[in-house]
Amino acid sequence: MLPLVAMLMPNWMDPEYLLNWMGNWALWGTLIVVFIECGVLFPILPGDSLLFAVGLFIARGTIDVPLWLACVLLTASAFLGNVSGYYIGRFLGTSLFRNPNARFLKPKYIEQTHDFFERYGPRALVMARFVPIVRTFITIVAGAGRMDPRKFFLWTGVGALIWAPGITLLGHALGNVRFIHDHLESALILLVLVSLIPMVVEYFLAKRRNRNNNSDGPGAAKHAAPKHAVPND
């Protein structure tokens, strides 16, 4: 089953392929990928699995960089990516998300991310780190909604500090496990699939909420929150 998934998965979504392809520049390439996925409008990248793979490769000695330095650099990259996304949203709003047939900048992504923000408030910036697609666009929504920059920097900093080192350290710890070491490709593919679970769950929850809203009747729309208001509490 897993080899079949590997054949169907594009090379740029395969963290082992990417790291081997980047060679001696693997960590620096990973910093660029993390920066882009965390706020520069390209959500379909192997964020979680790539961090995990970096930890594995450091444990194996394939990436010859101190673990602490990798964690510091990855945290900084994740934080700066979010900051760039915040200011993109602040200056451009959501004007880029108008074409429902767009490949990446779909209006529904902004709507789903706004709903996520509405449910969890500023702490959504921490939780969204672990939800593919949402972690890219939540910074756009925060910027478009004029979230207080100080609160944004605080919460997105906490999220970066938990997410980037956390998954990298997990990969490093498991990289010393013989079974994981001997089945690296299968472990990475499995992680990619696991990282997609929150997105799948959110998709079905969004469909369920839409059905509930439709069943409430037209009057329900009067009590809906403004689409670009971002909680600041």
PyMOL commands that set and color helices and strands:
alter all, ss='L'
color gray80, all
select helices_A, chain A and resi 2-8+11-13+15-37+47-60+67-92+107-130+134-144+149-175+178-182+184-195+197-215+218-223
alter helices_A, ss='H'
color red, helices_A
deselect
rebuild
show_as cartoon
